[in-house]
Amino acid sequence: MASSIIVPISSLSLRSSPSYCLPIPPLKPFTVLHSAVSVPPISSSLILSVARAKPPDVETTFFESVNPEEDVVYDPPEVPEGFVAPPSFDEGPLESEDEIAAAYEELYGPAYSGVSVLGNDIYVMDSKMKKVGGFGSKARKEKARDGFDERVVQVRRVTKVVKGGKQLHFRAIVVVGDKKGQVGVGVGKAKEVISAVQKSAINARRNIVTVPMTKYLTFPHRSEGDYGAAKVMLRPASPGTGVIAGGAVRIVLEMAGVENALGKQLGSNNALNNARATVVAVMKMKQFRDVARERGIPMEELWK
């Protein structure tokens, strides 16, 4: 018959080092039922010995049998024959102001100070001001004589609502090009139509891109470009076809000097977006010699 044994355990106060002090909460008496196995009572000395036992020390030495200063041999690679150590940055001669100005102009273009070290045209991005007539006459702006022709694509009235009412401005879209492969699209706003056209022409000269063309004045391959909701498709054409396109696409191709091409506007009819989409499609094109140079093969291999 199973019997019950009541084993009372009182709370113990362990007084050891602060790092190993384990407080034990008071335990209530509990009953252990057994039939064949007898549970011996737990002595307080056993609990104190387990609580006072310290954990083994952890070894943190990584080099027990190896001395990195004596046992490890440093064997650098041999210096090749004819090797000349490069000079230090501080040992070289100092650059002159002209060399610094030439390097800056080569990276960022001519400055607006009116001085060009490399001989570039400092007025290529701005139109020139010239007064015509005597005292009291208005200043008239002349077009920059840089070889670029201008074509106005669109002039629209834009209204801005302000606190005192409405302000009327004009927005002009202008395409400039030299009809030799250089073309740019610009936009400008002003209170007068003439000022808006001049500002957009300056903006177009700052966004000049190069159009790759073959000897038949057409594109080297097909291309597509999109800008916003406008999408433009460009295709090369045989000699004598002419420029079969409409809207802003035709103006951009004519100002670039393309004489045989096919163009199609897909999507939006916005003149500015279509003109910029045409520029994006043109920038994706590459000449055959550029592709052959990148691949490292002669041009004859491209047609095999």
C-alpha positions in Angstrom: 0.0 0.0 0.0 1.4 3.4 -1.0 2.4 5.6 1.9 3.1 9.3 2.0 6.1 11.1 3.4 6.0 14.8 4.3 9.4 16.5 3.8 9.5 20.0 5.3 12.1 22.4 3.8 12.5 25.8 5.4 13.9 28.9 3.6 17.7 29.1 3.7 19.8 32.2 3.8 23.0 31.6 1.8 25.8 33.9 2.8 28.6 33.6 0.4 30.3 36.0 -2.0 28.0 38.6 -3.5 28.5 37.3 -7.1 27.3 33.8 -6.1 24.6 34.6 -3.6 21.4 32.8 -4.8 18.3 33.6 -2.7 15.9 30.7 -2.4 12.3 31.5 -1.8 10.4 29.7 1.1 9.0 26.4 0.0 5.8 24.9 1.3 5.7 21.4 2.5 4.8 18.9 -0.2 3.8 15.3 -0.3 5.7 12.7 -2.3 3.9 9.5 -3.2 5.9 6.4 -3.8 5.3 2.8 -4.2 8.7 1.1 -4.7 11.2 3.9 -4.8 12.0 5.9 -1.6 13.0 9.5 -1.8 15.7 10.4 0.7 15.4 13.8 2.4 17.5 16.7 1.0 20.0 18.0 3.4 20.8 21.7 3.8 24.6 21.0 3.6 24.1 19.6 0.1 22.3 22.7 -1.0 25.0 25.0 0.5 27.8 23.1 -1.3 26.1 23.4 -4.7 25.4 27.1 -4.1 29.0 27.8 -3.0 30.6 26.0 -5.9 32.3 28.4 -8.3 32.2 28.0 -12.1 35.5 26.9 -13.7 37.7 29.7 -15.0 37.3 30.4 -18.7 40.5 30.4 -20.7 40.9 33.5 -22.8 44.4 32.9 -24.1 44.4 32.3 -27.9 48.1 31.7 -28.4 49.1 28.9 -25.9 51.8 27.2 -27.8 52.5 29.8 -30.6 54.4 33.0 -30.2 53.4 35.4 -33.0 56.6 37.4 -32.7 59.0 34.4 -33.0 57.1 31.4 -34.5 55.3 33.3 -37.3 57.6 34.1 -40.2 56.8 37.2 -42.3 57.6 36.3 -45.9 56.5 39.2 -48.3 56.5 38.6 -52.1 59.6 39.6 -54.0 59.7 43.0 -55.7 59.6 42.5 -59.6 62.5 43.7 -61.6 62.5 47.3 -62.8 59.9 48.3 -60.2 60.0 52.0 -59.4 58.2 53.2 -56.3 55.7 56.0 -57.0 56.5 59.4 -55.6 54.7 60.6 -52.6 51.8 63.0 -52.9 53.7 65.7 -51.1 56.9 65.3 -53.0 55.6 66.3 -56.5 55.8 69.9 -57.8 52.9 72.2 -57.0 50.4 72.9 -59.8 50.3 76.4 -61.1 47.1 78.4 -61.2 46.7 78.0 -65.0 46.9 74.2 -64.7 44.3 74.2 -62.0 42.0 76.5 -64.0 42.5 74.3 -67.1 41.6 71.1 -65.2 38.5 72.9 -63.7 37.4 74.1 -67.1 37.9 70.6 -68.6 35.5 69.2 -66.0 32.9 71.8 -65.5 33.2 74.0 -68.7 34.2 77.7 -69.0 33.5 79.9 -66.1 31.4 83.1 -66.2 34.3 85.3 -65.4 35.0 85.9 -69.1 38.3 84.0 -69.1 38.8 80.7 -70.9 42.1 78.8 -70.5 41.3 76.2 -73.1 40.0 78.6 -75.7 36.3 77.8 -75.3 33.5 80.2 -76.2 32.4 81.7 -72.9 29.2 83.1 -74.5 27.9 79.8 -75.9 25.3 79.4 -73.1 24.1 83.0 -72.8 22.7 85.5 -75.4 24.6 88.8 -75.8 23.1 92.1 -74.8 23.6 95.0 -77.2 22.0 98.5 -77.1 20.7 99.8 -80.4 20.0 103.5 -80.8 20.6 106.6 -78.7 19.4 107.8 -75.4 16.1 106.4 -74.2 16.0 103.5 -76.6 15.2 100.1 -75.2 17.8 97.4 -75.0 17.4 94.7 -77.6 18.8 91.3 -77.2 20.5 89.7 -80.1 20.7 85.9 -80.7 24.0 84.3 -79.8 26.1 83.7 -83.0 27.2 80.2 -82.1 26.0 78.4 -85.2 22.7 77.1 -83.6 19.4 77.8 -85.1 16.3 78.2 -83.0 12.8 76.9 -83.7 9.8 77.7 -81.4 7.7 74.6 -80.8 4.9 76.1 -78.6 4.0 79.2 -76.7 1.2 78.9 -74.1 -0.3 81.3 -71.5 0.0 80.2 -67.9 -1.9 81.8 -65.1 -0.8 81.8 -61.5 -3.3 82.6 -58.8 -1.9 84.8 -56.0 -3.3 86.8 -53.1 -4.1 89.9 -55.1 -5.5 88.1 -58.2 -4.0 86.3 -61.1 -0.6 86.7 -62.8 -0.4 86.0 -66.5 2.9 84.5 -67.9 4.0 82.9 -71.1 5.7 79.5 -71.4 7.8 78.9 -74.5 9.3 75.6 -75.8 12.3 76.1 -78.1 14.5 73.6 -79.9 18.0 74.7 -81.0 20.4 72.8 -83.3 23.2 73.2 -85.8 21.8 70.6 -88.2 25.0 68.7 -87.9 24.1 66.3 -85.1 23.8 68.8 -82.2 20.3 69.5 -80.8 18.8 70.7 -77.5 15.3 71.2 -76.0 14.6 74.1 -73.6 11.7 75.7 -71.8 11.3 79.1 -70.2 8.6 81.4 -68.6 8.4 85.1 -68.6 5.8 87.9 -68.6 6.5 88.6 -72.3 6.7 86.2 -75.2 10.1 87.5 -76.4 11.6 87.1 -73.0 10.2 83.6 -72.6 11.6 82.6 -76.0 15.0 83.9 -75.1 15.1 82.2 -71.7 14.0 78.9 -73.3 16.8 79.3 -75.9 19.4 79.7 -73.2 18.0 76.7 -71.4 18.1 74.6 -74.6 21.8 75.5 -75.2 22.6 74.1 -71.8 21.1 70.7 -72.7 22.8 70.0 -76.0 23.1 66.3 -77.0 24.8 64.6 -80.0 22.6 62.6 -82.4 24.5 59.6 -84.0 23.9 59.5 -87.7 25.1 57.5 -90.7 26.4 58.9 -94.0 22.8 58.8 -95.3 21.8 61.2 -92.5 19.6 58.6 -90.7 19.8 56.7 -87.5 22.1 53.7 -87.1 19.4 51.5 -85.5 16.0 51.6 -83.9 15.3 53.2 -80.6 12.5 54.1 -78.3 12.3 56.7 -75.5 9.7 57.9 -73.0 9.4 60.9 -70.8 6.5 61.1 -68.5 3.4 59.8 -70.2 4.9 60.4 -73.7 6.6 57.7 -75.7 8.4 58.2 -79.0 9.5 55.5 -81.5 12.3 56.2 -84.0 13.3 54.1 -87.0 16.0 54.6 -89.6 14.9 55.0 -93.2 16.4 54.6 -96.7 17.7 57.6 -98.6 15.0 59.8 -100.2 12.4 58.9 -97.5 12.5 62.2 -95.7 11.5 62.9 -92.1 8.1 61.2 -91.6 7.1 62.4 -88.2 4.9 65.1 -86.7 4.7 67.6 -83.9 7.7 68.1 -81.7 9.4 65.0 -82.9 9.7 66.4 -86.5 11.1 69.7 -85.2 13.8 68.0 -83.1 14.9 65.7 -85.9 15.0 68.5 -88.4 17.1 70.7 -86.1 19.5 67.8 -85.5 20.1 67.5 -89.3 18.3 64.1 -89.8 16.9 63.9 -93.3 15.7 60.3 -93.5 13.8 58.9 -90.5 10.5 57.5 -89.3 9.0 58.8 -86.0 5.8 58.0 -84.1 4.3 59.5 -81.0 2.7 57.0 -78.6 0.7 58.1 -75.6 0.6 61.7 -74.6 0.3 64.6 -77.0 2.2 67.0 -74.8 4.7 68.9 -76.9 7.4 69.3 -74.2 7.3 65.6 -73.1 7.4 64.4 -76.7 10.4 66.6 -77.5 12.2 65.3 -74.4 11.2 61.8 -75.2 12.8 62.2 -78.6 16.1 63.3 -77.0 16.0 60.3 -74.6 15.5 58.0 -77.6 18.4 59.6 -79.4 20.7 59.3 -76.4 20.2 55.5 -76.3 21.6 55.1 -79.8 25.2 54.1 -80.5 27.4 54.1 -83.5 28.7 50.8 -84.9 32.3 51.8 -84.3 31.5 52.5 -80.6 30.0 49.1 -80.2 32.9 47.4 -81.9 35.4 49.3 -79.7 33.5 48.3 -76.5 33.5 44.7 -77.6 37.1 44.7 -78.8 36.4 43.4 -82.3 36.6 44.9 -85.8 33.5 46.4 -87.3 33.3 43.6 -89.9 32.5 41.1 -87.2 29.3 42.9 -86.3 27.6 41.8 -89.6 28.7 38.1 -89.4 
